[in-house]
Amino acid sequence: MPNKFDILVIDDEQVIIDSILKVASIDNYSVDYVTFGKLGLEKIIKGKYKLIICDVMLPDINGFQILEYLEKNALNIPIIITTGYSTIDNAIKALTHGAIDYLSKPFTFEELESCISRGMKFSEIIKNLKKCSNSDSQLMHHFTPCPANYLRFGFSTWVNPEKEGLYKCGILDLYLKTIGQIEKVSMPPVGSSILQGQEFMQITDEFGYLHKVFAPISGKIILCNEKIDININLIEKDPYFDGWLALILPDSLLNDKKNLVSCSSDRY
């Protein structure tokens, strides 16, 4: 019989497992765990988990191989990748191969709590989508799909070309639906440089959770949306148009585009 656990943890550090057990218990989420990647795959095959939290470095196989298995077999189980060897390349690899989040060790109690909250809400959205067809009208009961001509980075941000070689970016509504009502957005300074896959802003929601937003492309911040300062609700009400976040002058667009997905190809 399939297991009845909510979360599967694949990690060989007991301190990490204990931390996840403690945080998950706050919301009464049940946790199953293994310390080897291959045992994790066996659990995934046999079980029905709502969320997976997986380390990159494991004693046998690595976390990217777990991601590859989920992607290859079209298993829509949200997965959070954790690592003590955090690099931009690893973040990009994780987020572009299906991870909904990337968490660097050591992480705080609050960071872990935020990730688990988002992951469980993502799982609920996926569950509800399975009950409906691919029609836009049914999808929009759960979230507003990204416009077909836009490009997205993972499951968090989008970009779209503007005039004079600039790119406008914002947050996917799917991501927004996994967090509480937005109370504050920490925008990057105008003139600052960002790297694709780097955390470049944070959202604070009504519950006090901090949510990372990953840069969809590398470049220089030319302008931030001043309308958000006046009406922060624009991000949630109109995420693809008036609720955009920043205007970016890209500096490695050809390379960055390899890690972007056309929203026209999305199938939920």
Rosetta silent file (secondary structure, phi, psi, omega in degrees, C-alpha in Angstrom):
SEQUENCE: MPNKFDILVIDDEQVIIDSILKVASIDNYSVDYVTFGKLGLEKIIKGKYKLIICDVMLPDINGFQILEYLEKNALNIPIIITTGYSTIDNAIKALTHGAIDYLSKPFTFEELESCISRGMKFSEIIKNLKKCSNSDSQLMHHFTPCPANYLRFGFSTWVNPEKEGLYKCGILDLYLKTIGQIEKVSMPPVGSSILQGQEFMQITDEFGYLHKVFAPISGKIILCNEKIDININLIEKDPYFDGWLALILPDSLLNDKKNLVSCSSDRY
SCORE:     score description
SCORE:     0.000 S_00000001
   1 L     0.000  144.001  177.515    0.000    0.000    0.000 S_00000001
   2 L   -60.932  150.181  179.051    1.190    3.562   -0.697 S_00000001
   3 L   -68.833  169.078  178.645    2.558    5.428    2.304 S_00000001
   4 L  -119.012   25.407  178.046    0.554    8.096    4.089 S_00000001
   5 L   -84.472  148.768  177.575    3.397   10.542    4.681 S_00000001
   6 L   -82.921  -41.685 -170.849    3.161   14.148    3.478 S_00000001
   7 E  -125.602  136.610  171.941    6.865   14.853    3.015 S_00000001
   8 E  -109.369  125.460  176.471    9.832   12.720    1.942 S_00000001
   9 E  -107.300  128.886  176.319   13.275   13.912    3.071 S_00000001
  10 E  -118.750  100.681 -174.191   16.353   12.565    1.302 S_00000001
  11 L  -161.337  141.807 -178.742   19.408   13.724    3.272 S_00000001
  12 L  -100.257   10.735  176.493   22.336   12.073    5.041 S_00000001
  13 L  -106.866  115.564 -176.667   22.672   14.709    7.772 S_00000001
  14 H   -62.654  -32.977 -179.619   20.641   13.853   10.859 S_00000001
  15 H   -64.302  -34.264  177.680   20.649   17.479   12.024 S_00000001
  16 H   -71.348  -44.292  178.242   18.876   18.479    8.802 S_00000001
  17 H   -58.900  -44.460 -179.516   16.356   15.656    9.117 S_00000001
  18 H   -63.481  -38.955  178.883   15.651   16.665   12.721 S_00000001
  19 H   -62.647  -43.987 -179.669   15.160   20.303   11.685 S_00000001
  20 H   -66.315  -41.587  177.375   12.649   19.334    9.009 S_00000001
  21 H   -58.515  -41.561 -178.306   10.810   17.031   11.421 S_00000001
  22 H   -66.978  -46.713 -178.680   10.541   19.881   13.914 S_00000001
  23 H   -66.738  -44.155 -178.417    9.285   22.457   11.398 S_00000001
  24 H   -62.422  -32.443 -177.850    6.862   20.021    9.730 S_00000001
  25 H   -66.401  -23.640 -179.606    5.345   19.096   13.090 S_00000001
  26 H   -59.325  -40.145  179.795    4.142   22.677   13.580 S_00000001
  27 L  -104.911   17.193  176.604    1.526   22.154   10.870 S_00000001
  28 L    61.609   33.089  174.245    1.091   18.454   11.600 S_00000001
  29 L   -84.189  133.693  178.187    2.802   17.316    8.399 S_00000001
  30 L   -86.905  142.739 -173.400    4.048   13.728    8.569 S_00000001
  31 E  -126.255  130.591  171.314    7.624   13.100    7.426 S_00000001
  32 E  -109.144  147.902 -179.528    9.334   10.029    5.982 S_00000001
  33 E  -148.714  152.134  174.987   13.094   10.114    5.491 S_00000001
  34 E  -139.714  159.530 -178.518   16.036    8.199    4.056 S_00000001
  35 L  -107.550   -1.125  178.621   19.772    8.892    3.980 S_00000001
  36 L  -123.444  141.576 -178.115   20.538    7.362    0.557 S_00000001
  37 H   -63.224  -41.500 -178.516   19.352    8.587   -2.838 S_00000001
  38 H   -65.731  -35.972  174.668   18.542    5.153   -4.240 S_00000001
  39 H   -66.009  -33.895  176.561   16.367    4.399   -1.222 S_00000001
  40 H   -63.103  -42.826  177.742   14.689    7.733   -1.885 S_00000001
  41 H   -62.028  -40.599  177.825   13.882    6.674   -5.441 S_00000001
  42 H   -61.614  -40.432  178.495   12.368    3.440   -4.151 S_00000001
  43 H   -64.236  -41.898 -179.540   10.206    5.457   -1.755 S_00000001
  44 H   -63.224  -42.995 -179.519    9.099    7.771   -4.572 S_00000001
  45 H   -62.966  -40.577 -174.757    8.153    4.833   -6.805 S_00000001
  46 H   -88.091  -25.646 -170.881    6.119    3.130   -4.096 S_00000001
  47 L  -103.410 -179.124  176.881    4.698    6.139   -2.286 S_00000001
  48 L  -134.410   83.788 -177.706    2.498    9.166   -2.813 S_00000001
  49 L   -92.359  152.805  177.479    4.232   12.138   -1.285 S_00000001
  50 L   -90.742  -23.635 -176.817    3.052   15.741   -1.425 S_00000001
  51 E  -155.459  142.753  175.344    6.546   17.222   -1.187 S_00000001
  52 E  -119.913  135.123  173.396   10.165   16.075   -1.462 S_00000001
  53 E  -119.692  116.034 -169.258   13.112   17.802    0.217 S_00000001
  54 E  -131.359  133.935  176.339   16.371   16.486   -1.213 S_00000001
  55 E   -79.326  153.752  176.333   20.050   17.243   -0.660 S_00000001
  56 L   -73.624  -50.745 -175.631   22.422   17.548   -3.630 S_00000001
  57 L   -92.583  112.841  178.953   25.290   15.562   -2.111 S_00000001
  58 L  -123.607  162.876 -176.285   24.250   12.058   -1.061 S_00000001
  59 L   -63.395  -27.345 -177.342   26.361    8.941   -0.318 S_00000001
  60 L  -113.987  -79.361  176.298   25.374    7.170   -3.542 S_00000001
  61 L   -98.353  173.289 -179.582   23.593    9.208   -6.218 S_00000001
  62 L  -108.739  170.240 -176.768   23.047   12.981   -6.138 S_00000001
  63 H   -61.997  -29.138  178.958   19.981   15.162   -5.866 S_00000001
  64 H   -67.597  -30.458  176.152   20.098   16.110   -9.543 S_00000001
  65 H   -70.040  -31.654  173.603   19.608   12.459  -10.443 S_00000001
  66 H   -65.443  -46.372  176.880   16.469   12.470   -8.299 S_00000001
  67 H   -57.282  -45.090 -179.189   15.292   15.562  -10.200 S_00000001
  68 H   -60.415  -40.178  179.687   16.087   13.860  -13.505 S_00000001
  69 H   -64.980  -44.157  179.598   14.008   10.830  -12.522 S_00000001
  70 H   -62.206  -42.500 -178.553   11.004   12.987  -11.592 S_00000001
  71 H   -67.221  -45.589 -177.441   11.314   14.974  -14.839 S_00000001
  72 H   -63.275  -35.390 -176.640   11.789   11.906  -17.052 S_00000001
  73 L   -99.333   10.991  176.882    8.776   10.139  -15.555 S_00000001
  74 L    51.183   43.746  177.446    6.583   13.270  -15.479 S_00000001
  75 L   -91.783  108.070 -175.864    6.012   12.968  -11.737 S_00000001
  76 L   -83.082   61.239  176.098    4.537   16.271  -10.656 S_00000001
  77 L  -104.705  119.288  178.619    5.775   16.102   -7.078 S_00000001
  78 L   -57.874  137.174 -179.625    7.108   19.441   -5.832 S_00000001
  79 E  -133.775  134.721  175.425   10.755   19.145   -4.815 S_00000001
  80 E  -107.576  126.689  178.780   12.984   21.495   -2.849 S_00000001
  81 E   -96.748  130.984  176.737   16.722   21.075   -3.402 S_00000001
  82 E  -117.552  154.244  178.504   19.057   21.773   -0.462 S_00000001
  83 E  -163.030  146.704  172.374   22.837   21.945   -0.472 S_00000001
  84 L   -93.598   -1.106 -179.820   25.833   22.899    1.596 S_00000001
  85 L  -118.545   63.984 -172.841   27.736   23.572   -1.641 S_00000001
  86 L   -75.627  124.137  174.101   25.706   26.491   -2.913 S_00000001
  87 L  -138.047  159.677  176.658   26.664   27.940   -6.290 S_00000001
  88 H   -61.137  -40.569  179.927   24.775   29.898   -8.936 S_00000001
  89 H   -60.947  -41.960  178.562   25.297   27.014  -11.375 S_00000001
  90 H   -66.303  -38.759  178.631   23.718   24.544   -8.950 S_00000001
  91 H   -62.426  -46.349  179.753   20.796   26.893   -8.336 S_00000001
  92 H   -61.987  -44.956 -178.970   20.177   27.270  -12.066 S_00000001
  93 H   -60.748  -42.964 -179.179   20.465   23.528  -12.645 S_00000001
  94 H   -67.470  -48.949 -173.590   17.989   22.765   -9.864 S_00000001
  95 H   -71.822  -25.736  179.381   15.435   25.450  -10.732 S_00000001
  96 H   -91.561   -4.426  177.400   15.458   24.722  -14.470 S_00000001
  97 L  -114.897   21.767  168.997   15.037   20.987  -13.991 S_00000001
  98 L   113.645  -10.175  177.952   11.908   21.104  -11.908 S_00000001
  99 L   -68.759  139.431  177.999   12.802   22.154   -8.366 S_00000001
 100 L   -87.794  -14.393  177.647   10.357   24.688   -6.942 S_00000001
 101 E  -157.925  161.299 -177.691   12.991   26.054   -4.571 S_00000001
 102 E  -135.034  117.941 -171.791   16.694   25.976   -3.810 S_00000001
 103 E  -120.890  119.168 -179.229   17.783   26.217   -0.176 S_00000001
 104 E   -83.722  137.743  174.002   21.378   26.767    0.894 S_00000001
 105 L   -90.198  146.666   -5.093   22.710   25.162    4.067 S_00000001
 106 L   -77.002  139.286  178.187   22.891   26.179    6.805 S_00000001
 107 L  -108.629  160.655 -179.431   19.362   27.552    6.603 S_00000001
 108 L   -86.164  164.917  175.739   17.311   29.190    9.292 S_00000001
 109 H   -57.064  -43.495 -178.001   14.173   27.814   10.915 S_00000001
 110 H   -66.351  -39.170  178.591   12.204   30.595    9.195 S_00000001
 111 H   -63.643  -43.381 -179.648   13.653   29.834    5.741 S_00000001
 112 H   -66.221  -42.633  179.778   12.759   26.169    6.062 S_00000001
 113 H   -61.271  -41.708  178.454    9.268   26.963    7.347 S_00000001
 114 H   -62.837  -44.974 -179.015    8.684   29.313    4.392 S_00000001
 115 H   -63.737  -44.472 -179.485    9.872   26.694    1.860 S_00000001
 116 H   -64.883  -42.200  178.118    7.716   23.929    3.305 S_00000001
 117 H   -58.242  -46.549 -179.988    4.667   26.200    3.388 S_00000001
 118 H   -65.391  -41.975 -178.718    5.174   27.120   -0.273 S_00000001
 119 H   -63.516  -40.635 -179.783    5.855   23.529   -1.260 S_00000001
 120 H   -70.212  -35.087  176.625    2.692   22.181    0.353 S_00000001
 121 H   -69.593  -37.297  176.085    0.560   24.880   -1.278 S_00000001
 122 H   -60.695  -43.611  179.533    2.185   24.087   -4.630 S_00000001
 123 H   -60.583  -40.004  179.962    1.284   20.437   -4.102 S_00000001
 124 H   -65.464  -38.937  177.479   -2.341   21.377   -3.426 S_00000001
 125 H   -63.298  -45.728  178.775   -2.477   23.393   -6.662 S_00000001
 126 H   -59.696  -42.732  179.170   -1.076   20.437   -8.640 S_00000001
 127 H   -60.332  -44.374 -179.381   -3.634   18.133   -7.034 S_00000001
 128 H   -68.550  -33.922 -179.936   -6.499   20.463   -8.000 S_00000001
 129 H   -66.685  -31.619  179.747   -5.191   20.856  -11.559 S_00000001
 130 L   -65.144  -18.822 -178.467   -5.337   17.105  -12.076 S_00000001
 131 L   -87.356   -8.472 -178.819   -9.080   17.330  -11.566 S_00000001
 132 L  -123.162  170.810  178.776   -9.582   19.721  -14.463 S_00000001
 133 L   -85.499 -175.528 -178.625   -8.684   19.856  -18.164 S_00000001
 134 L   -85.439    8.288 -177.680   -6.097   22.137  -19.742 S_00000001
 135 L   -65.745  142.647 -178.035   -8.623   24.797  -20.704 S_00000001
 136 H   -58.968  -37.315 -177.421   -7.644   28.339  -19.701 S_00000001
 137 H   -62.542  -38.024  179.377  -10.977   28.930  -17.977 S_00000001
 138 H   -76.727  -37.451  177.792  -10.406   25.993  -15.628 S_00000001
 139 H   -60.405  -38.450 -173.627   -6.737   26.814  -15.038 S_00000001
 140 L   -73.065   -8.060  170.510   -7.628   30.348  -13.992 S_00000001
 141 L   -69.062  -23.806 -176.136   -9.685   29.018  -11.093 S_00000001
 142 L  -107.442  -41.608  175.163   -6.299   28.105   -9.579 S_00000001
 143 L  -165.910  161.812  178.492   -3.867   30.615  -11.114 S_00000001
 144 L   -90.380  118.825 -179.522   -3.430   32.827  -14.157 S_00000001
 145 L   -62.975  151.289  176.576   -1.095   31.196  -16.721 S_00000001
 146 L   -65.972  137.377  177.105    1.890   33.171  -17.980 S_00000001
 147 L   -52.655  142.089 -172.000    1.235   34.836  -21.384 S_00000001
 148 L   -60.969  -27.402 -177.840    2.360   32.558  -24.213 S_00000001
 149 L   -87.244   -0.003  178.997    4.909   35.046  -25.602 S_00000001
 150 L   -88.073  164.317  172.902    6.730   35.370  -22.256 S_00000001
 151 E  -116.173  145.021  179.461    9.698   33.343  -21.013 S_00000001
 152 E  -123.031  154.431  174.726    9.913   31.958  -17.488 S_00000001
 153 E  -112.894  110.069 -176.893   12.713   30.935  -15.160 S_00000001
 154 L    58.820 -139.072 -179.444   11.713   27.897  -13.154 S_00000001
 155 L  -113.055   22.444 -176.122    8.446   28.348  -11.308 S_00000001
 156 L  -119.493  -45.014 -171.753    9.099   31.810   -9.901 S_00000001
 157 E  -129.747  160.538  177.769    9.796   34.567  -12.430 S_00000001
 158 E  -128.152  159.356  172.162    9.097   35.679  -16.005 S_00000001
 159 E  -136.683  153.564  178.083   10.779   37.993  -18.513 S_00000001
 160 E  -151.692  133.377 -177.472    9.546   39.695  -21.649 S_00000001
 161 E   -65.729  140.917  174.652   11.432   41.939  -24.111 S_00000001
 162 L  -115.837 -162.731 -179.991   10.672   45.652  -24.126 S_00000001
 163 H   -77.123  158.603  173.604   12.079   48.438  -26.314 S_00000001
 164 H    58.172   34.183  174.456   15.791   49.222  -26.761 S_00000001
 165 H    76.775    8.314  179.547   17.003   45.765  -25.724 S_00000001
 166 L   -89.962  155.366  178.758   15.570   45.953  -22.220 S_00000001
 167 E  -125.070  131.736  176.530   13.660   43.133  -20.527 S_00000001
 168 E   -91.898  141.594  178.944   10.806   43.506  -18.075 S_00000001
 169 E  -131.456  158.818  179.622   10.524   40.897  -15.331 S_00000001
 170 E  -162.062 -168.291 -175.539    7.952   39.870  -12.742 S_00000001
 171 E  -108.540  135.767  176.946    6.611   37.009  -10.659 S_00000001
 172 L   -65.280  140.256  179.257    4.574   34.089  -11.982 S_00000001
 173 H   -63.829  -30.838  176.472    1.049   33.932  -10.619 S_00000001
 174 H   -57.652  -43.175  177.847    1.588   30.240   -9.863 S_00000001
 175 H   -65.510  -43.972 -178.806    4.335   31.275   -7.431 S_00000001
 176 H   -60.488  -32.465 -179.124    2.179   34.022   -5.955 S_00000001
 177 L   -72.958   -9.471  179.224   -0.582   31.527   -5.218 S_00000001
 178 L   -96.933    0.901  178.834    1.797   29.576   -2.967 S_00000001
 179 L  -121.541  166.322  177.237    2.408   32.502   -0.608 S_00000001
 180 L   -75.939 -177.500  178.907    0.178   34.593    1.619 S_00000001
 181 L   -59.473  134.597 -176.515   -0.971   38.122    0.867 S_00000001
 182 E   -72.444  128.954  176.849    2.014   40.336    0.081 S_00000001
 183 E  -107.324  -30.549 -176.740    2.875   42.877    2.763 S_00000001
 184 E  -155.478  144.473  174.203    6.297   44.041    1.590 S_00000001
 185 E  -125.502  125.075  176.435    8.656   43.670   -1.360 S_00000001
 186 E   -93.960  102.129 -175.446   12.389   44.326   -0.984 S_00000001
 187 L   -85.485  152.167  176.681   13.408   45.565   -4.415 S_00000001
 188 L   -73.566  150.342  178.379   17.012   45.624   -5.695 S_00000001
 189 L   -64.351  140.080  174.390   18.699   49.041   -5.954 S_00000001
 190 L   -61.693  134.596 -178.211   18.517   50.676   -9.382 S_00000001
 191 L    96.287  -11.654  179.871   21.916   50.333  -11.042 S_00000001
 192 L   -77.956  154.658  178.677   22.783   47.078   -9.265 S_00000001
 193 E  -100.173  143.085  179.635   23.911   44.010  -11.174 S_00000001
 194 E  -129.001  158.240  177.145   22.177   40.651  -10.845 S_00000001
 195 L  -117.898  141.277  175.677   22.953   37.110  -11.954 S_00000001
 196 L   -55.302  133.890  179.343   20.486   34.581  -13.309 S_00000001
 197 L    86.826   -5.459  179.327   19.522   32.174  -10.524 S_00000001
 198 L   -89.036  144.322  172.804   20.569   34.601   -7.806 S_00000001
 199 E   -67.490  118.333 -177.085   18.154   35.758   -5.126 S_00000001
 200 E  -119.843   -3.332  171.017   17.561   39.366   -6.128 S_00000001
 201 E  -162.321  165.581  179.875   14.544   40.338   -4.034 S_00000001
 202 E  -130.158  147.569  174.856   12.395   39.140   -1.171 S_00000001
 203 E  -114.875  133.673  171.860    8.675   39.123   -0.476 S_00000001
 204 E  -106.133  127.069 -178.727    7.245   39.296    3.039 S_00000001
 205 E   -99.798 -178.420 -174.504    3.727   37.900    3.319 S_00000001
 206 L   -63.418  -19.625 -179.769    0.932   38.444    5.814 S_00000001
 207 L   -95.023    0.903  179.873    2.216   35.636    8.032 S_00000001
 208 L    87.756    2.367  177.277    5.706   37.115    8.235 S_00000001
 209 L   -70.799  141.906  173.271    7.277   34.503    5.931 S_00000001
 210 E  -100.511  130.997 -178.218   10.121   35.682    3.708 S_00000001
 211 E  -120.669  126.471  179.756   10.030   34.344    0.147 S_00000001
 212 E   -76.715  143.445  173.405   13.017   34.454   -2.194 S_00000001
 213 E  -120.356  123.891 -175.524   12.625   35.640   -5.768 S_00000001
 214 E   -93.135  138.847 -179.751   15.260   34.389   -8.223 S_00000001
 215 L   -66.063  129.005 -179.076   16.579   36.561  -11.050 S_00000001
 216 L   -77.958  -26.006  177.135   15.394   35.236  -14.431 S_00000001
 217 L  -143.281  164.370  175.899   18.305   36.764  -16.341 S_00000001
 218 L   -90.533  149.999  177.603   21.659   38.423  -15.633 S_00000001
 219 E   157.056 -159.060 -177.125   22.155   42.130  -16.128 S_00000001
 220 E  -114.288  133.707  177.137   21.748   45.593  -14.665 S_00000001
 221 E   -73.854  115.164 -178.473   18.620   46.910  -12.938 S_00000001
 222 E   -92.535  -35.428 -175.446   17.590   49.980  -14.957 S_00000001
 223 E  -158.408  142.598  171.245   14.256   50.711  -13.308 S_00000001
 224 E  -109.524  149.595 -175.475   11.939   49.326  -10.609 S_00000001
 225 L   -70.083  105.975 -177.686    8.169   49.600  -10.903 S_00000001
 226 H   -69.652  -21.227  179.414    7.239   52.690   -8.866 S_00000001
 227 H   -62.549  -28.885 -179.132    3.538   51.799   -9.054 S_00000001
 228 H   -66.998  -33.193  177.870    4.229   48.962   -6.613 S_00000001
 229 H   -62.322  -32.687 -178.709    5.366   51.489   -3.992 S_00000001
 230 H   -84.678  -41.230 -177.158    1.933   53.104   -4.233 S_00000001
 231 L  -139.944   91.343 -176.777   -0.137   49.937   -4.601 S_00000001
 232 L   -65.468  -21.396 -179.093    1.656   46.710   -3.673 S_00000001
 233 L   -67.276  -13.045  178.074   -1.489   44.718   -4.515 S_00000001
 234 H   -59.487  -33.062 -178.397   -0.733   45.228   -8.224 S_00000001
 235 H   -59.534  -41.091 -178.788    1.723   42.316   -8.024 S_00000001
 236 H   -84.525  -35.405 -176.715   -1.103   39.920   -7.176 S_00000001
 237 H   -76.056  -33.897 -175.898   -3.894   41.574   -9.164 S_00000001
 238 L  -145.381   66.068 -171.075   -1.976   41.996  -12.432 S_00000001
 239 L   -64.827  -21.732 -174.765    1.323   40.054  -12.204 S_00000001
 240 L  -101.477   -4.240 -178.251    2.071   40.046  -15.945 S_00000001
 241 L  -132.506  -93.219 -177.117    1.371   43.657  -16.803 S_00000001
 242 L   -65.539  -19.843 -178.318    0.958   46.518  -14.296 S_00000001
 243 L   -94.226   21.503  178.003    2.452   44.382  -11.516 S_00000001
 244 L   -63.156  161.743 -174.216    5.865   43.929  -13.138 S_00000001
 245 L  -103.013  -54.019 -172.401    8.908   44.286  -10.860 S_00000001
 246 E  -147.984  155.827  174.925   11.981   45.530  -12.685 S_00000001
 247 E  -107.174  126.071 -172.048   13.423   46.543  -16.043 S_00000001
 248 E  -119.697  137.245  169.777   16.731   44.814  -16.792 S_00000001
 249 E   -95.854  105.002 -174.452   19.512   45.501  -19.290 S_00000001
 250 E   -69.562  150.674  177.664   20.766   41.946  -19.988 S_00000001
 251 L  -124.623   -3.090  175.372   24.473   41.217  -20.305 S_00000001
 252 L  -149.498   51.144 -170.354   24.500   37.491  -21.190 S_00000001
 253 H   -63.077  -41.320 -178.557   21.138   36.947  -22.835 S_00000001
 254 H   -59.575  -41.507  178.895   22.157   34.230  -25.294 S_00000001
 255 H   -72.538  -41.553 -178.439   23.477   32.076  -22.487 S_00000001
 256 H   -63.917  -34.590 -177.011   20.615   32.898  -20.117 S_00000001
 257 H   -63.336  -22.710  177.957   17.977   31.969  -22.689 S_00000001
 258 H   -63.884  -22.854 -177.222   19.194   28.371  -22.551 S_00000001
 259 H  -104.710    8.746  178.758   17.733   28.233  -19.041 S_00000001
 260 L  -105.316  152.063 -179.409   14.423   29.893  -19.864 S_00000001
 261 E  -118.737  134.869  175.147   11.220   28.153  -20.911 S_00000001
 262 E   -69.779  129.700 -179.907    8.642   29.541  -23.320 S_00000001
 263 H   -66.164  -18.687  178.411    5.336   29.908  -21.521 S_00000001
 264 H   -67.997  -19.723 -177.812    3.628   28.766  -24.731 S_00000001
 265 H   -94.463   -1.718 -177.447    4.993   25.254  -24.085 S_00000001
 266 L   -67.555  135.558  174.276    3.635   24.987  -20.551 S_00000001
 267 L  -134.556  119.691 -176.949    1.288   22.107  -19.874 S_00000001
 268 L  -107.067    0.000    0.000   -0.146   21.718  -16.388 S_00000001
